[in-house]
Amino acid sequence: MKSLTLIPGQLSLSQLRDVYSHPVNITLDSGAFAAIDESVACVNAILAEGRTAYGINTGFGLLAQTRISTEDLENLQRSLVLSHAAGVGEPLDDDLARLIMVLKINSLSRGFSGIRLSVIQALDWPGECRRDAVDPGQRLRRRFRRPRATGAYVVDPARRR
């Protein structure tokens, strides 16, 4: 199996073609950790100072001006992830799922989103990326008791709870 050390923001077209064409073991360059930690610290500072920041402690869309209480923030974030966890059509093939995961990990690892490293690590990394990464099937249907939807679960760390 090929290996790739992912340096966030520096993926080449050649590397993406390799990821699409072959199973690959991904490691995250240690240089990414500082940017991720700094971004998390920024979110934590906003919360500690009691400031209001869109998407961190507010609602979304029409509720963008509505502040969410600290006690409800975890539920807000989980609900946001679940609200986007839907899809239609056939499950993605393994090659495309692998490519999507590398792109998602690359994007999140740049340190612009406030996402914790543990959340990035909870994703289905390409070495593990299989069709069931995007088609959770029975496991998810049992867990959430809702109709099967395919496609968007590729980036749904909430399903691991």
N, CA, C and O of each residue as an XYZ file, in Angstrom:
644
protein
N       0.847     -1.171      0.000
C       0.000      0.000      0.000
C       0.894      1.237      0.000
O       1.898      1.291      0.711
N       0.519      2.228     -0.805
C       1.276      3.471     -0.879
C       1.095      4.271      0.404
O       0.126      4.089      1.141
N       2.047      5.156      0.650
C       1.979      6.043      1.806
C       2.054      7.488      1.338
O       2.688      7.797      0.329
N       1.400      8.364      2.082
C       1.427      9.789      1.784
C       1.442     10.549      3.094
O       0.581     10.348      3.950
N       2.425     11.425      3.246
C       2.426     12.340      4.377
C       1.698     13.589      3.917
O       2.158     14.296      3.020
N       0.575     13.850      4.530
C      -0.285     14.952      4.122
C       0.184     16.246      4.769
O       0.172     16.384      5.992
N       0.594     17.184      3.937
C       0.928     18.534      4.383
C      -0.257     19.397      3.962
O      -0.414     19.693      2.778
N      -1.095     19.803      4.919
C      -2.333     20.500      4.575
C      -2.102     21.693      3.647
O      -1.216     22.519      3.866
N      -2.931     21.751      2.606
C      -2.856     22.835      1.644
C      -1.821     22.636      0.558
O      -1.649     23.507     -0.295
N      -1.123     21.499      0.570
C      -0.060     21.286     -0.407
C      -0.236     19.989     -1.191
O       0.751     19.352     -1.559
N      -1.455     19.601     -1.445
C      -1.693     18.408     -2.254
C      -1.520     18.743     -3.731
O      -2.057     19.737     -4.222
N      -0.780     17.917     -4.419
C      -0.602     18.116     -5.858
C      -1.616     17.269     -6.624
O      -2.194     16.328     -6.081
N      -1.818     17.612     -7.872
C      -2.705     16.826     -8.721
C      -2.184     15.401     -8.858
O      -2.966     14.451     -8.890
N      -0.880     15.253     -8.937
C      -0.272     13.926     -9.025
C      -0.588     13.092     -7.776
O      -0.912     11.909     -7.885
N      -0.495     13.703     -6.601
C      -0.820     12.996     -5.364
C      -2.298     12.610     -5.331
O      -2.646     11.507     -4.910
N      -3.159     13.515     -5.774
C      -4.590     13.212     -5.793
C      -4.900     12.073     -6.750
O      -5.758     11.236     -6.466
N      -4.210     12.036     -7.879
C      -4.396     10.920     -8.816
C      -3.957      9.604     -8.180
O      -4.619      8.579     -8.346
N      -2.844      9.634     -7.455
C      -2.378      8.429     -6.761
C      -3.399      7.964     -5.730
O      -3.699      6.773     -5.638
N      -3.932      8.906     -4.957
C      -4.927      8.574     -3.936
C      -6.154      7.937     -4.580
O      -6.701      6.966     -4.059
N      -6.579      8.481     -5.703
C      -7.753      7.953     -6.390
C      -7.486      6.567     -6.977
O      -8.380      5.722     -7.019
N      -6.262      6.340     -7.425
C      -5.933      5.107     -8.153
C      -5.553      3.934     -7.267
O      -5.668      2.783     -7.687
N      -5.099      4.204     -6.043
C      -4.554      3.141     -5.201
C      -4.944      3.364     -3.742
O      -5.071      4.507     -3.303
N      -5.132      2.287     -2.995
C      -5.256      2.440     -1.545
C      -4.005      3.127     -1.006
O      -2.907      2.927     -1.525
N      -4.173      3.925      0.023
C      -3.057      4.720      0.516
C      -3.151      4.862      2.035
O      -4.233      5.043      2.593
N      -2.007      4.777      2.680
C      -1.932      5.081      4.108
C      -1.539      6.539      4.243
O      -0.535      6.975      3.680
N      -2.328      7.288      4.987
C      -2.093      8.716      5.153
C      -1.573      8.977      6.558
O      -2.093      8.446      7.540
N      -0.547      9.794      6.635
C      -0.125     10.340      7.921
C      -0.174     11.852      7.790
O       0.122     12.406      6.732
N      -0.541     12.496      8.849
C      -0.635     13.947      8.859
C       0.700     14.519      9.300
O       1.224     14.148     10.351
N       1.249     15.421      8.501
C       2.511     16.060      8.833
C       2.381     16.760     10.186
O       1.388     17.439     10.446
N       3.373     16.594     11.031
C       3.308     17.163     12.380
C       3.213     18.684     12.362
O       2.793     19.286     13.350
N       3.596     19.310     11.259
C       3.468     20.756     11.148
C       2.023     21.231     11.182
O       1.763     22.403     11.456
N       1.088     20.342     10.907
C      -0.332     20.712     10.918
C      -0.867     20.874     12.334
O      -1.844     21.591     12.550
N      -0.243     20.224     13.285
C      -0.783     20.219     14.642
C      -0.856     21.613     15.251
O      -1.824     21.933     15.941
N       0.150     22.447     15.008
C       0.171     23.792     15.591
C      -1.000     24.625     15.079
O      -1.652     25.319     15.859
N      -1.272     24.561     13.779
C      -2.383     25.336     13.211
C      -3.721     24.847     13.755
O      -4.608     25.648     14.052
N      -3.863     23.538     13.882
C      -5.101     22.977     14.433
C      -5.269     23.423     15.880
O      -6.346     23.871     16.273
N      -4.209     23.302     16.673
C      -4.269     23.697     18.085
C      -4.566     25.185     18.247
O      -5.325     25.574     19.135
N      -3.973     26.015     17.399
C      -4.206     27.461     17.467
C      -5.666     27.788     17.159
O      -6.264     28.652     17.801
N      -6.221     27.110     16.198
C      -7.616     27.310     15.826
C      -8.552     26.884     16.957
O      -9.531     27.571     17.253
N      -8.250     25.765     17.577
C      -9.044     25.298     18.719
C      -8.936     26.292     19.872
O      -9.931     26.581     20.537
N      -7.734     26.814     20.111
C      -7.531     27.800     21.177
C      -8.358     29.060     20.921
O      -8.880     29.665     21.858
N      -8.474     29.447     19.673
C      -9.282     30.617     19.314
C     -10.748     30.391     19.671
O     -11.389     31.265     20.255
N     -11.277     29.227     19.323
C     -12.665     28.899     19.665
C     -12.833     28.865     21.181
O     -13.807     29.400     21.710
N     -11.894     28.244     21.877
C     -11.975     28.169     23.338
C     -11.935     29.553     23.973
O     -12.625     29.796     24.963
N     -11.135     30.465     23.418
C     -11.058     31.831     23.943
C     -12.396     32.552     23.758
O     -12.853     33.255     24.660
N     -13.009     32.381     22.616
C     -14.321     32.993     22.369
C     -15.323     32.512     23.412
O     -16.078     33.308     23.971
N     -15.326     31.219     23.667
C     -16.257     30.660     24.650
C     -15.928     31.121     26.065
O     -16.825     31.480     26.827
N     -14.642     31.112     26.419
C     -14.230     31.502     27.771
C     -14.539     32.970     28.059
O     -14.870     33.329     29.189
N     -14.430     33.809     27.043
C     -14.687     35.242     27.211
C     -16.163     35.589     27.101
O     -16.550     36.741     27.296
N     -16.985     34.598     26.791
C     -18.416     34.834     26.693
C     -18.836     35.600     25.452
O     -19.943     36.137     25.402
N     -17.975     35.658     24.456
C     -18.313     36.360     23.215
C     -19.276     35.518     22.384
O     -19.381     34.306     22.569
N     -19.956     36.163     21.492
C     -20.854     35.476     20.568
C     -20.171     35.400     19.215
O     -19.664     36.403     18.713
N     -20.157     34.217     18.625
C     -19.539     34.032     17.309
C     -20.405     33.089     16.489
O     -20.762     32.000     16.939
N     -20.736     33.521     15.285
C     -21.591     32.738     14.400
C     -21.016     31.337     14.191
O     -19.825     31.173     13.925
N     -21.872     30.348     14.315
C     -21.472     28.973     14.070
C     -20.796     28.307     15.251
O     -20.619     27.088     15.267
N     -20.418     29.098     16.235
C     -19.805     28.525     17.431
C     -20.840     28.450     18.541
O     -21.036     27.399     19.150
N     -21.500     29.570     18.799
C     -22.515     29.580     19.851
C     -23.764     30.362     19.430
O     -24.432     30.985     20.255
N     -24.060     30.312     18.130
C     -25.306     30.892     17.625
C     -26.037     29.837     16.806
O     -25.490     28.790     16.460
N     -27.280     30.151     16.514
C     -28.011     29.322     15.574
C     -27.502     29.601     14.170
O     -26.515     30.315     13.988
N     -28.175     29.039     13.188
C     -27.758     29.187     11.795
C     -28.921     29.718     10.977
O     -30.078     29.579     11.374
N     -28.622     30.323      9.844
C     -29.674     30.837      8.974
C     -30.489     31.903      9.676
O     -29.939     32.891     10.160
N     -31.808     31.708      9.735
C     -32.680     32.686     10.384
C     -32.390     32.835     11.874
O     -32.755     33.843     12.479
N     -31.740     31.845     12.465
C     -31.416     31.896     13.898
C     -29.986     32.370     14.157
O     -29.455     32.169     15.250
N     -29.365     32.992     13.166
C     -27.972     33.427     13.296
C     -27.778     34.436     14.424
O     -26.686     34.532     14.985
N     -28.812     35.181     14.759
C     -28.707     36.179     15.828
C     -29.101     35.607     17.194
O     -29.097     36.326     18.193
N     -29.435     34.333     17.234
C     -29.865     33.693     18.475
C     -28.682     33.012     19.137
O     -28.078     32.099     18.574
N     -28.361     33.464     20.334
C     -27.251     32.864     21.068
C     -27.718     31.556     21.709
O     -28.822     31.469     22.247
N     -26.864     30.557     21.641
C     -27.149     29.243     22.214
C     -26.412     29.142     23.547
O     -25.240     29.505     23.642
N     -27.094     28.653     24.564
C     -26.472     28.551     25.889
C     -25.316     27.553     25.865
O     -25.295     26.623     25.059
N     -24.374     27.763     26.747
C     -23.198     26.894     26.839
C     -23.606     25.440     27.038
O     -22.985     24.537     26.477
N     -24.641     25.212     27.830
C     -25.091     23.846     28.099
C     -25.615     23.155     26.838
O     -25.607     21.927     26.760
N     -26.062     23.922     25.866
C     -26.660     23.348     24.656
C     -25.713     23.294     23.463
O     -26.118     22.870     22.381
N     -24.460     23.714     23.636
C     -23.536     23.787     22.500
C     -23.205     22.423     21.912
O     -23.133     22.276     20.692
N     -23.003     21.432     22.759
C     -22.683     20.108     22.230
C     -23.844     19.579     21.391
O     -23.636     19.012     20.319
N     -25.051     19.768     21.880
C     -26.223     19.332     21.121
C     -26.355     20.124     19.815
O     -26.734     19.560     18.788
N     -26.048     21.421     19.846
C     -26.083     22.240     18.632
C     -25.130     21.688     17.579
O     -25.505     21.523     16.419
N     -23.903     21.405     17.986
C     -22.914     20.917     17.030
C     -23.304     19.540     16.488
O     -23.170     19.281     15.292
N     -23.778     18.674     17.354
C     -24.201     17.341     16.904
C     -25.380     17.452     15.941
O     -25.421     16.766     14.919
N     -26.333     18.315     16.269
C     -27.491     18.506     15.395
C     -27.078     19.064     14.041
O     -27.652     18.699     13.015
N     -26.094     19.938     14.033
C     -25.606     20.487     12.767
C     -25.029     19.386     11.887
O     -25.322     19.317     10.693
N     -24.209     18.529     12.481
C     -23.628     17.428     11.712
C     -24.726     16.512     11.187
O     -24.724     16.141     10.014
N     -25.658     16.151     12.052
C     -26.728     15.239     11.634
C     -27.638     15.859     10.582
O     -28.171     15.151      9.728
N     -27.819     17.175     10.637
C     -28.690     17.816      9.646
C     -28.096     17.755      8.245
O     -28.819     17.861      7.255
N     -26.791     17.587      8.164
C     -26.130     17.498      6.865
C     -25.854     16.052      6.456
O     -25.317     15.807      5.376
N     -26.209     15.113      7.294
C     -25.908     13.704      7.035
C     -27.039     13.065      6.240
O     -27.825     12.282      6.773
N     -27.107     13.405      4.986
C     -28.117     12.833      4.102
C     -27.527     12.740      2.708
O     -26.596     13.469      2.367
N     -28.059     11.866      1.929
C     -27.573     11.734      0.569
C     -28.552     10.923     -0.244
O     -29.458     10.287      0.296
N     -28.364     10.952     -1.529
C     -29.219     10.188     -2.427
C     -28.347      9.479     -3.441
O     -27.182      9.829     -3.633
N     -28.917      8.488     -4.080
C     -28.203      7.794     -5.139
C     -27.426      6.607     -4.632
O     -27.531      6.211     -3.471
N     -26.647      6.052     -5.529
C     -25.847      4.877     -5.223
C     -24.668      5.245     -4.325
O     -24.188      6.377     -4.368
N     -24.199      4.299     -3.512
C     -22.995      4.555     -2.713
C     -21.813      4.875     -3.628
O     -21.728      4.393     -4.757
N     -20.918      5.689     -3.116
C     -19.715      6.022     -3.874
C     -18.813      4.804     -3.976
O     -18.806      3.954     -3.085
N     -18.052      4.719     -5.062
C     -17.085      3.626     -5.150
C     -15.902      3.936     -4.231
O     -15.706      5.079     -3.818
N     -15.122      2.907     -3.918
C     -14.031      3.044     -2.955
C     -13.018      4.106     -3.365
O     -12.527      4.849     -2.515
N     -12.701      4.189     -4.652
C     -11.702      5.153     -5.116
C     -12.159      6.587     -4.864
O     -11.384      7.414     -4.384
N     -13.404      6.876     -5.187
C     -13.926      8.221     -4.993
C     -14.067      8.538     -3.504
O     -13.777      9.658     -3.082
N     -14.509      7.567     -2.708
C     -14.617      7.776     -1.261
C     -13.249      8.092     -0.667
O     -13.129      8.971      0.186
N     -12.230      7.385     -1.110
C     -10.860      7.615     -0.628
C     -10.411      9.034     -0.982
O      -9.840      9.730     -0.143
N     -10.662      9.458     -2.205
C     -10.274     10.796     -2.638
C     -11.004     11.872     -1.834
O     -10.392     12.854     -1.411
N     -12.290     11.694     -1.625
C     -13.067     12.659     -0.844
C     -12.511     12.770      0.571
O     -12.401     13.871      1.111
N     -12.162     11.638      1.174
C     -11.642     11.676      2.540
C     -10.310     12.411      2.612
O     -10.078     13.173      3.550
N      -9.439     12.196      1.643
C      -8.157     12.915      1.645
C      -8.401     14.416      1.512
O      -7.766     15.212      2.203
N      -9.309     14.800      0.635
C      -9.613     16.223      0.473
C     -10.221     16.808      1.743
O      -9.883     17.928      2.128
N     -11.108     16.070      2.397
C     -11.725     16.551      3.634
C     -10.692     16.660      4.754
O     -10.660     17.659      5.472
N      -9.855     15.650      4.904
C      -8.817     15.683      5.935
C      -7.850     16.830      5.658
O      -7.444     17.536      6.582
N      -7.482     17.021      4.399
C      -6.599     18.123      4.021
C      -7.222     19.467      4.404
O      -6.557     20.322      4.989
N      -8.475     19.642      4.077
C      -9.160     20.899      4.365
C      -9.256     21.162      5.867
O      -8.920     22.251      6.333
N      -9.711     20.176      6.614
C      -9.881     20.357      8.056
C      -8.553     20.535      8.781
O      -8.499     21.192      9.821
N      -7.493     19.962      8.248
C      -6.183     20.003      8.910
C      -5.441     21.313      8.699
O      -4.350     21.498      9.239
N      -6.009     22.215      7.929
C      -5.348     23.494      7.681
C      -5.463     24.432      8.874
O      -4.728     25.416      8.956
N      -6.369     24.146      9.795
C      -6.467     24.944     11.010
C      -7.314     26.194     10.873
O      -7.096     27.168     11.594
N      -8.274     26.186      9.967
C      -9.130     27.352      9.781
C     -10.518     27.179     10.379
O     -11.294     28.134     10.411
N     -10.846     25.987     10.850
C     -12.229     25.707     11.231
C     -12.471     25.616     12.733
O     -13.625     25.625     13.161
N     -11.438     25.532     13.532
C     -11.625     25.352     14.966
C     -11.875     23.910     15.354
O     -12.162     23.624     16.517
N     -11.773     23.006     14.411
C     -12.026     21.590     14.677
C     -10.851     20.977     15.439
O      -9.690     21.280     15.163
N     -11.167     20.119     16.392
C     -10.123     19.465     17.188
C      -9.468     18.337     16.393
O     -10.090     17.729     15.522
N      -8.211     18.073     16.707
C      -7.481     16.985     16.068
C      -8.206     15.660     16.278
O      -8.232     14.820     15.378
N      -8.791     15.464     17.449
C      -9.485     14.200     17.724
C     -10.663     13.975     16.773
O     -10.981     12.832     16.446
N     -11.310     15.052     16.327
C     -12.410     14.908     15.368
C     -11.857     14.511     14.008
O     -12.413     13.641     13.336
N     -10.767     15.144     13.603
C     -10.128     14.780     12.333
C      -9.714     13.316     12.371
O      -9.898     12.589     11.395
N      -9.157     12.888     13.494
C      -8.716     11.500     13.625
C      -9.891     10.528     13.652
O      -9.715      9.348     13.349
N     -11.082     10.995     14.007
C     -12.258     10.123     14.071
C     -12.849      9.835     12.695
O     -13.682      8.940     12.555
N     -12.427     10.582     11.685
C     -12.925     10.347     10.332
C     -12.405      9.020      9.807
O     -11.456      8.460     10.355
N     -13.023      8.519      8.749
C     -12.553      7.306      8.083
C     -11.358      7.672      7.222
O     -11.523      8.199      6.122
N     -10.162      7.397      7.710
C      -8.952      7.730      6.969
C      -8.831      6.808      5.771
O      -9.314      5.676      5.814
N      -8.194      7.269      4.701
C      -8.185      6.518      3.448
C      -7.693      5.087      3.543
O      -8.174      4.238      2.792
N      -6.767      4.781      4.422
C      -6.339      3.399      4.564
C      -7.474      2.508      5.036
O      -7.462      1.298      4.813
N      -8.469      3.128      5.700
C      -9.630      2.408      6.209
C     -10.847      2.631      5.321
O     -11.894      2.023      5.543
N     -10.722      3.490      4.327
C     -11.874      3.962      3.567
C     -12.413      2.879      2.646
O     -11.734      2.432      1.722
N     -13.625      2.471      2.910
C     -14.294      1.443      2.132
C     -15.687      1.948      1.794
O     -16.106      3.021      2.228
N     -16.377      1.161      1.024
C     -17.734      1.545      0.642
C     -18.590      1.832      1.877
O     -19.416      2.744      1.835
N     -18.425      1.093      2.969
C     -19.276      1.342      4.131
C     -18.940      2.647      4.832
O     -19.670      3.070      5.729
N     -17.845      3.295      4.437
C     -17.568      4.627      4.973
C     -18.588      5.631      4.447
O     -18.848      6.647      5.091
N     -19.161      5.356      3.292
C     -20.158      6.259      2.731
C     -21.536      5.628      2.686
O     -22.498      6.279      2.277
N     -21.648      4.396      3.090
C     -22.926      3.694      3.089
C     -23.016      2.893      4.384
O     -22.800      1.681      4.374
N     -23.332      3.555      5.498
C     -23.265      2.892      6.793
C     -24.264      1.766      6.984
O     -24.115      0.959      7.901
N     -25.268      1.698      6.146
C     -26.170      0.556      6.139
C     -26.797      0.223      7.473
O     -27.255      1.107      8.196
N     -26.815     -1.074      7.799
C     -27.501     -1.579      8.977
C     -27.087     -0.877     10.255
O     -27.939     -0.519     11.069
N     -25.805     -0.676     10.440
C     -25.329     -0.090     11.688
C     -26.016      1.245     11.941
O     -26.490      1.495     13.049
N     -26.075      2.100     10.933
C     -26.672      3.413     11.107
C     -28.188      3.329     11.214
O     -28.789      4.043     12.017
N     -28.810      2.476     10.423
C     -30.266      2.368     10.488
C     -30.712      1.912     11.871
O     -31.713      2.402     12.395
N     -29.984      0.986     12.459
C     -30.318      0.545     13.817
C     -30.126      1.692     14.798
O     -30.944      1.887     15.698
N     -29.059      2.443     14.629
C     -28.714      3.469     15.600
C     -29.676      4.654     15.583
O     -30.114      5.103     16.642
N     -30.006      5.157     14.423
C     -30.809      6.370     14.343
C     -32.261      6.123     13.959
O     -33.075      7.045     14.007
N     -32.602      4.887     13.576
C     -33.976      4.543     13.230
C     -34.534      5.498     12.176
O     -35.637      6.025     12.323
N     -33.776      5.706     11.138
C     -34.267      6.539     10.062
C     -33.945      5.883      8.736
O     -33.081      5.008      8.682
N     -34.610      6.278      7.671
C     -34.387      5.633      6.376
C     -32.938      5.741      5.931
O     -32.226      6.687      6.266
N     -32.540      4.763      5.184
C     -31.170      4.723      4.686
C     -30.925      5.880      3.722
O     -31.699      6.106      2.791
N     -29.847      6.599      3.959
C     -29.414      7.648      3.039
C     -27.951      7.388      2.750
O     -27.187      7.065      3.660
N     -27.559      7.521      1.522
C     -26.177      7.242      1.161
C     -25.496      8.497      0.677
O     -26.148      9.420      0.190
N     -24.196      8.532      0.810
C     -23.423      9.609      0.209
C     -22.776     10.543      1.193
O     -21.557     10.704      1.148
N     -23.518     11.171      2.080
C     -22.952     12.234      2.897
C     -22.325     11.739      4.192
O     -21.644     12.511      4.868
N     -22.529     10.492      4.557
C     -21.987     10.018      5.817
C     -20.474      9.903      5.797
O     -19.861      9.606      6.822
N     -19.878     10.129      4.664
C     -18.434     10.019      4.539
C     -17.722     10.927      5.537
O     -16.594     10.633      5.934
N     -18.352     12.017      5.947
C     -17.714     12.948      6.866
C     -18.587     13.171      8.093
O     -18.715     14.302      8.562
N     -19.176     12.131      8.606
C     -20.084     12.246      9.732
C     -19.500     11.578     10.971
O     -19.851     10.439     11.278
N     -18.599     12.279     11.697
C     -18.025     11.674     12.895
C     -19.056     11.434     13.988
O     -18.802     10.644     14.898
N     -20.211     12.090     13.929
C     -21.234     11.890     14.954
C     -21.765     10.471     14.938
O     -22.279      9.997     15.951
N     -21.655      9.783     13.815
C     -22.180      8.422     13.742
C     -21.355      7.456     14.569
O     -21.782      6.321     14.781
N     -20.202      7.860     15.038
C     -19.342      6.983     15.831
C     -19.740      6.951     17.298
O     -19.204      6.147     18.061
N     -20.650      7.792     17.701
C     -21.030      7.840     19.112
C     -21.858      6.661     19.490
O     -22.268      6.538     20.644
